[in-house]
């Protein structure tokens, strides 16, 4: 008997599926998945970074659904494209219609996240009378978007505010002109060097003063790990982990007799939820 292996989805599609699976109300998404499979999604169109769709429900008239996630600013995209242009592999794979494996590192290096943290980061609206969000019509579009991502990974970029043509044009321009390295003019470079020299002198002076004060100040062990001065926000970048691994994936199987698949799945959901809540807390976002 011949066995057939089910091909795993591309990693960026799996990331989107993992985002859907993190939703607490599983039955609601099950109904949404059924809607998507049965062909209730009549149309999906893109207007810039916004998704507009029509989903057939129980009423004769299809429901109108709209989805969007916060697009990146022009400045954010400028930094992202500059980072991409520094490595030829990004241009080569994107020109070939492929999503580079480590593309997320480009965004995290610039303090951004390509994927939403939770479903609450997706702005959605449906004309149906269901007060819950996501309703099964919105959920059906979530699953249909996963199929679109598999066919065209650039859809994900478009939701963040850049089309495939715009990204590739920017990459060609930057790689041909070398303006990544020569972006700043001479005046700005001189001002930057002067500013850095002033900062360095100030730091040396502060370190000298602190060193003199430390001679007379005894060390308090209970305050060893405390840091009373404010951190420079430009030096602190909060980003999600590069993969979806939880503590359980790092530690391996729990050596308990009762640690069956249901228990492990429960812990995975808990750890994933805790990780998301920690990220939102660190970013001072409402839960």
Secondary structure, DSSP 8 states (H G I E B T S, - for coil): ----------HHHHHHHHHHHT-S-HHHHHHHHHHHHTT-EEEEEEETTEEEEEE--SSSS-EEEEEEE----HHHHHHHHHHHHT-HHHHHHHHTT---TTHHHHHHTTT--SS-SSGGGEEEEESSS--SSS-HHHHHHHHHHHHHHHH-THHHHHHTT--HHHHHHHHHHHHHH-TTTS-S-HHHHHHHHHHHHHHHHHHHHHHHHHHHHHHHS---GGGTT---S---GGG------SS---HHHHH-S---TT--HHHHHHHHHHHHHHHHHHHHHHTT---
